[in-house]
Amino acid sequence: MLLAYGLAGPLIIRIVLGILFILAGFVKVFRDREECARIFEGMGFPAPRVFSIVVGLVELLGGICLIAGFGTQVVAIVLSLLTLLFLYIKIRRPDLLPNGAVYYVLILTMAISLTVTGAGFLAFDLPL
């Protein structure tokens, strides 16, 4: 009976991770656009305002895709790379990002887990 529910774990991870990325993307695109641009500017990224909006949109759309179970493994890879970027920023300049490094490690672990396991129950995509 335990094996019958093996696909529920990825579903739960997908929904929680999707909500986290939707919230993060919403903040970057609609609420604290200038604050996010300041973070990227502090790291020396070119065109920090544009970069902030692009990152926010990737997070927002990626979170929606995760919740829907659409392209889960590809989206998880993209979000893993984005999370690695934030982890790098956090390590190099701890004062720029509000969350601790452990937060980014957990997000990265969840995204990698979805890359390996696939979407689980209630998804539109098939595993790679």
Secondary structure per residue as TSV (DSSP state, phi and psi in degrees):
chain	resnum	aa	ss	phi	psi
A	1	M	-	360.0	-31.7
A	2	L	G	-63.0	-37.0
A	3	L	G	-66.9	-25.2
A	4	A	G	-66.9	-23.4
A	5	Y	G	-105.7	14.3
A	6	G	T	-64.1	-22.8
A	7	L	T	-89.3	-1.7
A	8	A	H	-75.4	-31.5
A	9	G	H	-59.1	-51.7
A	10	P	H	-60.4	-33.5
A	11	L	H	-61.2	-46.7
A	12	I	H	-63.8	-45.6
A	13	I	H	-61.1	-42.8
A	14	R	H	-59.9	-44.7
A	15	I	H	-68.5	-46.4
A	16	V	H	-64.0	-46.5
A	17	L	H	-64.7	-39.3
A	18	G	H	-61.3	-43.6
A	19	I	H	-62.8	-43.9
A	20	L	H	-60.9	-42.8
A	21	F	H	-72.5	-34.8
A	22	I	H	-62.3	-45.1
A	23	L	H	-63.5	-43.7
A	24	A	H	-64.6	-42.4
A	25	G	H	-66.6	-39.7
A	26	F	H	-60.2	-43.8
A	27	V	I	-62.2	-44.0
A	28	K	I	-67.7	-35.7
A	29	V	I	-88.2	-40.2
A	30	F	I	-111.5	-26.9
A	31	R	I	-106.1	-62.2
A	32	D	-	-112.5	53.0
A	33	R	H	-58.9	-44.2
A	34	E	H	-69.4	-38.0
A	35	E	H	-63.9	-42.7
A	36	C	H	-66.4	-39.4
A	37	A	H	-63.4	-35.9
A	38	R	H	-63.7	-38.2
A	39	I	H	-62.5	-47.9
A	40	F	H	-68.9	-34.4
A	41	E	H	-65.6	-38.2
A	42	G	H	-63.6	-25.1
A	43	M	T	-93.1	-1.9
A	44	G	T	85.1	19.5
A	45	F	-	-71.7	141.3
A	46	P	S	-72.6	145.8
A	47	A	S	48.4	64.1
A	48	P	H	-62.7	-30.8
A	49	R	H	-68.2	-44.3
A	50	V	H	-66.0	-43.7
A	51	F	H	-60.7	-40.2
A	52	S	H	-62.9	-43.4
A	53	I	H	-67.3	-42.0
A	54	V	H	-63.0	-45.4
A	55	V	H	-62.0	-42.8
A	56	G	H	-61.6	-41.7
A	57	L	H	-67.3	-38.6
A	58	V	H	-62.4	-43.2
A	59	E	H	-65.0	-45.0
A	60	L	H	-62.7	-51.8
A	61	L	H	-68.8	-36.2
A	62	G	H	-63.1	-41.5
A	63	G	H	-63.1	-40.9
A	64	I	H	-63.7	-44.3
A	65	C	H	-62.4	-38.4
A	66	L	H	-63.7	-46.8
A	67	I	H	-62.3	-40.5
A	68	A	H	-74.3	-18.3
A	69	G	T	74.3	35.7
A	70	F	S	-109.2	113.3
A	71	G	S	64.7	36.7
A	72	T	H	-54.9	-47.6
A	73	Q	H	-69.5	-39.7
A	74	V	H	-66.7	-45.1
A	75	V	H	-61.8	-40.8
A	76	A	H	-63.1	-36.2
A	77	I	H	-65.6	-46.6
A	78	V	H	-61.0	-45.2
A	79	L	H	-69.6	-28.8
A	80	S	H	-64.1	-44.1
A	81	L	H	-63.7	-40.6
A	82	L	H	-64.4	-40.4
A	83	T	H	-67.2	-36.4
A	84	L	H	-61.0	-38.5
A	85	L	H	-60.9	-46.4
A	86	F	H	-67.0	-35.3
A	87	L	H	-65.3	-40.6
A	88	Y	H	-61.3	-44.9
A	89	I	H	-61.7	-42.9
A	90	K	H	-63.5	-38.8
A	91	I	H	-71.6	-43.1
A	92	R	H	-72.7	-41.2
A	93	R	-	-134.9	79.9
A	94	P	T	-58.2	-24.4
A	95	D	T	-78.5	-13.0
A	96	L	T	-80.0	-33.5
A	97	L	-	-110.0	141.3
A	98	P	S	-73.7	-32.0
A	99	N	S	-85.0	155.1
A	100	G	-	-76.9	165.8
A	101	A	H	-62.0	-32.1
A	102	V	H	-61.5	-37.3
A	103	Y	H	-57.2	-47.4
A	104	Y	H	-70.0	-33.1
A	105	V	H	-65.7	-41.4
A	106	L	H	-66.0	-42.8
A	107	I	H	-61.4	-43.8
A	108	L	H	-61.2	-43.6
A	109	T	H	-62.4	-42.0
A	110	M	H	-64.2	-42.2
A	111	A	H	-66.6	-41.5
A	112	I	H	-64.9	-38.0
A	113	S	H	-59.4	-43.1
A	114	L	H	-68.1	-31.8
A	115	T	H	-64.0	-39.1
A	116	V	H	-79.0	-44.4
A	117	T	H	-88.6	-25.9
A	118	G	-	91.5	-170.7
A	119	A	-	-78.8	-27.3
A	120	G	-	81.8	-153.8
A	121	F	S	-65.0	158.7
A	122	L	S	52.9	54.3
A	123	A	-	-129.7	156.0
A	124	F	S	-90.3	-16.0
A	125	D	S	-104.2	166.4
A	126	L	-	-107.1	152.0
A	127	P	-	-63.4	149.4
A	128	L	-	-71.8	360.0
